[in-house]
Amino acid sequence: MKTSNENLKISFYLKKNIVRNGVCPVMGRIAIGQDMVQFSCKLEANPDLWDTRAGRVNGKSHHAREVNREIDKINVAINAKYREIVAISGCATAAEVKNAFQGIISSQEMLLSIFRENNDEYKMRIGVNIARKTWQQYDNSLKHLARFIQEKYNVSDLSFRQLDYLFIENFAFFLRIDRKLSANALIPILSSLRKMVKIAIGKGIINRDPFLGFLLERSKATPKFIPRDDLNKLITCKLDSPALIVTRDMFVFSCYTGLAYIDLYNLTNQQIVKEDDGYLWLNITRQKTGTNAKIPILTEARKIIEKYRKTTQGEKIFPVKTICLLNRHLKIIARLCDIDGNLTFHMARHTFATEICLTQGVPIESVSRMMGHKKLAVTQIYAKVTHTKIEEDMIALSEKIKGKYRLAS
């Protein structure tokens, strides 16, 4: 039997030079243009009953129906694999179609299989040398990628060899347009995919990087912080709920220390050290970056430590709840304190950098060290000069130059 799908041709024939017990092996041939490969169908047929022109067994015997049914299945499967490969790569070789049909491409060469294997390993390393947030990022990236492959190519997985520059561009387009993600949201997803590509290159599965030449610009970050007036409202606001009071205190402590949520959650008594001059410092290793950060404990932050010192069991200082619960509480607090905008816990860290430090004249190099940034450029995104700071600086300048310059009459 011979069928075609564009330039794909599939035919079946008998290998008549091998006869065992009166039957011969059934062979298949895949031809795409001048490119051709042969394969064994793992079937046998009586040469006396074989129809060479039709490529199938004549008659209605049980054996004839069984062989013809398997030939039909093979024909359908090869056409399906051909369409899958063409849908992804735009073209296909006879060998690629044969390998896909026979399942020669192992799971070790398939994109989503390796991605899942990597994520399973990361999940086992949570709390050892992998943060849960990192695993969640890779798990989220895998879900987006699997959905893209299923929706756009109608397959459950694909070989690394089918990844090219166009695939990366199509995936980025899918994330931006279909999934409506921002440019910054694309960065971790595509970074996770590139990590899988690097694994494949390291294993020798592929020898080229499909990301070569691909650029995705990150939109400029705009850190949000609490203006001084709103921070004073939050600090002085009367709250009746103990849970809201704890949340407010944790937020204020982060405003005075710059600690991210996870570092505040893990803060222990051992991380409070007294220097020779008698001042107390926080000495932590940031979980996100692994960098060391030493932060002087201001009087307001020290009062909060003393308030909660005996309220927890073990070494942890504060009874910190989940980040989701804290953010829900902060929305309530913002409403009670008449603070406009969406108040989130991470804004406290931004407030420390911008309102507590930089607008008060603390050098950006010192702020960078306290925040545990690896690069000064990361700290510079917080260096927003506020209207209040400009006003204060100009008033101070006015006092300094008063009487020093006279306008000639």
C-alpha positions as CSV (number, residue, x, y, z in Angstrom):
1,M,0.0,0.0,0.0
2,K,1.3,3.5,-0.8
3,T,0.0,6.7,0.6
4,S,1.3,10.3,0.5
5,N,1.2,13.3,2.7
6,E,2.7,16.2,0.7
7,N,6.1,14.7,-0.3
8,L,5.9,11.8,2.2
9,K,5.5,8.4,0.7
10,I,5.1,5.2,2.7
11,S,5.3,1.7,1.1
12,F,5.4,-1.9,2.3
13,Y,7.0,-4.9,0.7
14,L,8.3,-8.4,1.5
15,K,11.9,-9.3,2.1
16,K,11.6,-12.4,-0.1
17,N,15.2,-13.5,0.2
18,I,14.4,-14.6,3.8
19,V,11.8,-17.3,4.0
20,R,11.0,-19.1,7.3
21,N,8.2,-21.6,7.6
22,G,6.7,-20.4,4.3
23,V,6.5,-16.7,5.3
24,C,8.7,-13.6,4.7
25,P,9.4,-10.5,6.9
26,V,7.2,-7.4,6.0
27,M,9.4,-4.3,5.5
28,G,8.4,-0.7,5.3
29,R,9.9,2.2,3.4
30,I,9.7,5.9,4.2
31,A,10.5,8.3,1.4
32,I,10.6,12.1,1.6
33,G,11.7,13.4,-1.8
34,Q,15.0,11.7,-2.6
35,D,15.5,10.8,1.1
36,M,14.6,7.3,2.0
37,V,14.9,4.8,4.9
38,Q,13.7,1.3,5.5
39,F,12.5,-0.4,8.6
40,S,11.2,-3.8,9.8
41,C,7.5,-3.9,10.5
42,K,8.0,-6.9,12.8
43,L,5.3,-8.7,10.8
44,E,5.4,-11.8,8.5
45,A,3.3,-12.7,5.5
46,N,2.8,-15.5,3.0
47,P,4.5,-14.4,-0.3
48,D,1.9,-16.3,-2.3
49,L,-0.8,-14.0,-0.8
50,W,1.1,-10.8,-0.9
51,D,-0.2,-8.0,-3.2
52,T,2.9,-6.1,-4.3
53,R,1.0,-3.2,-5.8
54,A,-1.2,-2.6,-2.8
55,G,1.4,-3.5,-0.2
56,R,-0.8,-5.8,1.8
57,V,-2.1,-9.4,2.1
58,N,-4.9,-10.6,-0.1
59,G,-7.8,-12.6,1.3
60,K,-10.0,-12.5,4.4
61,S,-8.3,-15.1,6.6
62,H,-7.5,-14.3,10.2
63,H,-3.8,-13.9,9.4
64,A,-4.5,-11.6,6.4
65,R,-6.8,-9.3,8.5
66,E,-4.3,-9.2,11.4
67,V,-1.3,-8.2,9.1
68,N,-3.3,-5.7,7.2
69,R,-4.6,-4.1,10.4
70,E,-1.1,-3.7,11.7
71,I,0.1,-2.2,8.4
72,D,-2.7,0.3,8.6
73,K,-1.7,1.3,12.2
74,I,1.9,1.7,11.1
75,N,0.8,3.9,8.2
76,V,-1.3,6.1,10.4
77,A,1.4,6.4,13.1
78,I,4.1,7.4,10.6
79,N,1.9,10.1,9.0
80,A,1.2,11.5,12.5
81,K,4.9,11.6,13.5
82,Y,5.6,13.3,10.2
83,R,3.0,16.0,10.8
84,E,4.3,16.6,14.3
85,I,7.9,17.1,13.2
86,V,6.9,19.4,10.3
87,A,4.6,21.4,12.6
88,I,7.6,22.2,14.8
89,S,10.6,22.3,12.5
90,G,8.9,23.1,9.1
91,C,10.5,20.1,7.5
92,A,11.5,16.5,8.3
93,T,14.0,13.9,7.1
94,A,13.0,10.2,6.5
95,A,15.4,9.2,9.4
96,E,13.7,11.7,11.8
97,V,10.3,10.3,11.0
98,K,11.5,6.7,11.3
99,N,13.2,7.4,14.7
100,A,10.1,9.2,16.0
101,F,7.8,6.4,14.9
102,Q,10.0,3.7,16.4
103,G,10.5,5.6,19.6
104,I,14.3,5.7,19.2
105,I,14.4,9.1,20.7
106,S,14.7,8.3,24.4
107,S,13.2,10.3,27.2
108,Q,16.7,11.5,27.9
109,E,16.6,13.5,24.7
110,M,13.1,15.0,25.2
111,L,12.7,18.5,26.4
112,L,9.9,18.2,29.0
113,S,11.3,14.9,30.3
114,I,14.6,16.4,31.2
115,F,12.8,19.5,32.6
116,R,10.7,17.3,34.9
117,E,13.8,15.3,35.9
118,N,15.5,18.6,36.8
119,N,12.5,19.9,38.8
120,D,12.2,16.6,40.7
121,E,15.9,16.9,41.7
122,Y,15.4,20.5,42.8
123,K,12.4,19.6,44.9
124,M,14.5,17.0,46.8
125,R,17.1,19.7,47.4
126,I,14.7,22.3,48.9
127,G,16.1,23.5,52.2
128,V,19.5,22.0,51.5
129,N,20.9,24.2,48.7
130,I,17.7,25.2,46.8
131,A,15.1,27.6,48.0
132,R,11.5,26.6,47.6
133,K,10.9,29.8,45.5
134,T,13.6,28.6,43.0
135,W,11.8,25.2,42.6
136,Q,8.5,27.0,42.2
137,Q,10.0,29.2,39.5
138,Y,11.2,26.1,37.5
139,D,7.9,24.3,38.1
140,N,5.9,27.4,36.8
141,S,8.2,27.5,33.7
142,L,7.6,23.9,33.0
143,K,3.9,24.3,33.1
144,H,4.0,27.3,30.7
145,L,6.3,25.3,28.3
146,A,4.2,22.2,28.4
147,R,1.0,24.2,27.6
148,F,2.8,26.0,24.7
149,I,4.0,22.7,23.2
150,Q,0.5,21.2,23.5
151,E,-1.4,24.2,22.2
152,K,0.9,25.2,19.4
153,Y,2.2,21.8,18.2
154,N,-0.4,19.4,19.5
155,V,2.3,17.0,21.0
156,S,3.0,16.0,24.6
157,D,6.8,16.5,24.2
158,L,9.5,17.1,21.6
159,S,13.1,16.4,21.1
160,F,15.8,18.9,22.0
161,R,17.0,18.6,18.3
162,Q,13.8,20.3,17.3
163,L,14.5,23.4,19.3
164,D,15.7,26.4,17.2
165,Y,15.7,30.2,17.3
166,L,12.2,30.3,15.8
167,F,10.9,28.0,18.6
168,I,12.3,30.4,21.3
169,E,10.7,33.4,19.5
170,N,7.4,31.6,19.2
171,F,7.5,30.7,22.9
172,A,8.3,34.3,24.0
173,F,5.4,35.5,21.8
174,F,3.1,32.9,23.3
175,L,4.0,34.1,26.8
176,R,3.6,37.8,26.0
177,I,0.4,37.6,23.9
178,D,-1.4,34.4,24.8
179,R,-0.5,34.4,28.5
180,K,-0.3,38.2,28.8
181,L,2.9,38.2,30.8
182,S,5.1,41.2,31.3
183,A,8.6,41.4,29.9
184,N,10.1,40.9,33.4
185,A,7.9,37.9,34.0
186,L,9.3,36.3,30.9
187,I,12.9,36.5,32.1
188,P,12.7,33.6,34.7
189,I,10.7,31.4,32.4
190,L,13.1,31.7,29.5
191,S,16.1,31.5,31.9
192,S,14.8,28.2,33.1
193,L,14.4,26.9,29.6
194,R,17.9,28.0,28.8
195,K,19.2,26.1,31.8
196,M,17.6,22.9,30.2
197,V,19.3,23.8,26.9
198,K,22.7,24.0,28.7
199,I,22.1,20.6,30.3
200,A,21.3,19.1,26.8
201,I,24.5,20.7,25.4
202,G,26.5,19.3,28.4
203,K,25.1,15.8,27.8
204,G,26.0,16.0,24.1
205,I,22.3,15.8,23.1
206,I,22.6,18.9,21.0
207,N,25.7,20.9,19.9
208,R,24.1,24.3,19.3
209,D,22.4,26.9,21.4
210,P,19.0,27.9,20.0
211,F,19.1,31.0,22.2
212,L,22.1,32.3,20.2
213,G,21.2,35.8,19.0
214,F,18.0,35.9,21.0
215,L,17.6,39.1,23.1
216,L,14.8,40.0,25.6
217,E,15.1,43.3,27.2
218,R,14.0,43.6,30.8
219,S,11.7,46.6,31.4
220,K,13.1,49.1,33.9
221,A,12.2,48.2,37.5
222,T,10.4,50.8,39.5
223,P,10.7,49.9,43.2
224,K,7.7,51.0,45.4
225,F,8.3,52.3,48.8
226,I,6.3,53.9,51.6
227,P,6.6,57.8,51.7
228,R,7.6,59.2,55.0
229,D,4.2,60.6,55.8
230,D,2.5,57.2,55.1
231,L,5.2,55.4,57.2
232,N,4.4,57.7,60.1
233,K,0.7,57.0,59.7
234,L,1.4,53.2,59.8
235,I,3.6,53.5,62.9
236,T,1.2,55.7,64.9
237,C,-2.1,54.1,63.7
238,K,-4.1,52.5,66.6
239,L,-4.8,48.8,65.8
240,D,-7.0,46.6,67.9
241,S,-6.2,43.2,66.3
242,P,-3.2,41.4,67.8
243,A,-2.5,39.8,64.4
244,L,-2.5,43.1,62.6
245,I,-0.2,44.6,65.3
246,V,2.3,41.7,64.7
247,T,2.2,42.3,60.9
248,R,2.6,46.0,61.4
249,D,5.6,45.5,63.7
250,M,7.2,43.0,61.2
251,F,6.7,45.5,58.4
252,V,8.2,48.4,60.4
253,F,11.2,46.2,61.5
254,S,11.9,45.4,57.8
255,C,11.6,49.2,57.0
256,Y,14.4,49.8,59.6
257,T,16.6,46.9,58.6
258,G,15.9,46.1,54.9
259,L,15.4,42.4,55.5
260,A,13.4,40.5,52.9
261,Y,10.6,38.4,54.1
262,I,12.5,35.0,54.1
263,D,15.4,36.5,55.9
264,L,13.1,38.0,58.6
265,Y,11.3,34.7,58.9
266,N,14.6,32.9,59.5
267,L,16.1,35.5,61.8
268,T,17.6,34.0,64.9
269,N,19.3,35.3,68.1
270,Q,22.6,34.0,66.8
271,Q,22.4,36.6,64.0
272,I,22.4,39.5,66.4
273,V,26.0,40.4,67.3
274,K,27.4,43.1,69.6
275,E,30.5,44.9,68.2
276,D,33.3,46.3,70.4
277,D,31.7,49.7,70.4
278,G,28.6,48.2,72.0
279,Y,26.3,48.6,69.0
280,L,24.1,45.7,68.0
281,W,24.3,44.5,64.4
282,L,22.4,42.0,62.3
283,N,24.9,39.6,60.6
284,I,23.0,37.4,58.1
285,T,23.5,35.5,54.9
286,R,20.8,36.4,52.4
287,Q,18.9,33.3,51.3
288,K,18.2,34.6,47.9
289,T,21.7,35.5,46.9
290,G,23.9,33.8,49.5
291,T,25.7,37.1,50.1
292,N,26.6,38.4,53.6
293,A,24.8,41.5,54.9
294,K,25.7,43.4,58.1
295,I,23.1,45.9,59.3
296,P,23.3,48.2,62.3
297,I,20.2,47.8,64.5
298,L,18.5,51.2,64.9
299,T,16.8,52.1,68.1
300,E,13.3,51.6,66.7
301,A,14.2,48.1,65.4
302,R,15.9,47.2,68.7
303,K,12.6,48.0,70.5
304,I,10.7,45.6,68.3
305,I,13.3,42.8,69.0
306,E,12.9,43.3,72.7
307,K,9.1,43.3,72.4
308,Y,9.1,39.8,70.8
309,R,12.2,38.3,72.3
310,K,10.2,35.8,74.6
311,T,7.2,35.2,72.4
312,T,8.6,32.4,70.2
313,Q,10.0,28.9,70.8
314,G,13.4,28.0,69.7
315,E,16.0,30.4,68.2
316,K,13.7,32.4,65.9
317,I,13.1,35.9,67.1
318,F,9.7,36.7,65.5
319,P,6.4,34.9,65.1
320,V,6.3,35.5,61.4
321,K,3.4,34.2,59.4
322,T,3.2,33.3,55.7
323,I,3.9,36.0,53.2
324,C,0.4,35.7,51.8
325,L,-1.2,36.3,55.2
326,L,1.1,39.2,55.9
327,N,0.1,40.9,52.6
328,R,-3.6,40.3,53.3
329,H,-3.1,42.0,56.7
330,L,-1.2,44.9,55.1
331,K,-4.2,45.6,52.9
332,I,-6.4,45.9,55.9
333,I,-3.8,48.0,57.7
334,A,-3.5,50.4,54.7
335,R,-7.3,50.9,54.8
336,L,-7.4,51.5,58.5
337,C,-4.4,53.9,58.3
338,D,-5.8,55.8,55.3
339,I,-2.8,54.8,53.1
340,D,-3.5,54.8,49.4
341,G,-2.2,52.1,47.1
342,N,-1.5,48.4,47.3
343,L,0.7,47.9,50.4
344,T,2.9,44.7,50.2
345,F,5.5,43.4,52.5
346,H,8.4,43.7,50.1
347,M,7.8,47.5,50.0
348,A,9.4,47.6,53.4
349,R,12.7,46.6,52.0
350,H,12.4,49.3,49.3
351,T,11.5,51.8,52.0
352,F,14.6,51.0,53.9
353,A,16.8,51.6,50.9
354,T,15.0,54.7,49.6
355,E,13.3,56.5,52.5
356,I,15.4,55.4,55.5
357,C,18.9,55.4,54.0
358,L,19.3,57.2,50.7
359,T,17.1,60.2,51.3
360,Q,18.8,60.6,54.7
361,G,22.2,60.9,53.0
362,V,23.6,57.3,53.6
363,P,26.0,56.6,50.7
364,I,24.7,54.2,48.2
365,E,27.8,51.9,48.7
366,S,26.8,51.4,52.3
367,V,23.2,50.7,51.4
368,S,24.4,48.1,48.9
369,R,26.4,46.3,51.5
370,M,23.6,46.4,54.1
371,M,21.1,45.0,51.6
372,G,23.4,42.2,50.5
373,H,23.4,43.2,46.9
374,K,26.1,41.6,44.7
375,K,26.3,44.6,42.4
376,L,26.0,48.3,43.0
377,A,23.8,48.6,39.9
378,V,21.1,46.6,41.7
379,T,21.1,49.2,44.5
380,Q,20.9,52.1,42.1
381,I,17.4,51.2,41.1
382,Y,16.4,52.4,44.6
383,A,18.2,55.7,44.3
384,K,15.1,57.7,43.6
385,V,15.4,61.3,44.8
386,T,12.1,62.3,46.5
387,H,10.6,65.7,46.4
388,T,11.0,65.9,50.2
389,K,14.7,65.2,49.9
390,I,15.2,67.9,47.3
391,E,13.3,70.4,49.4
392,E,15.4,69.6,52.5
393,D,18.7,69.8,50.6
394,M,17.8,73.1,49.1
395,I,16.7,74.6,52.4
396,A,20.1,73.4,53.9
397,L,21.9,74.9,50.9
398,S,20.0,78.2,51.3
399,E,21.2,78.4,55.0
400,K,24.8,77.7,54.0
401,I,25.0,80.3,51.3
402,K,23.0,83.0,53.1
403,G,24.9,86.3,53.0
404,K,27.7,84.9,50.9
405,Y,26.6,86.2,47.6
406,R,25.3,89.7,46.9
407,L,23.7,90.9,43.7
408,A,25.4,94.0,42.4
409,S,23.1,97.0,42.3
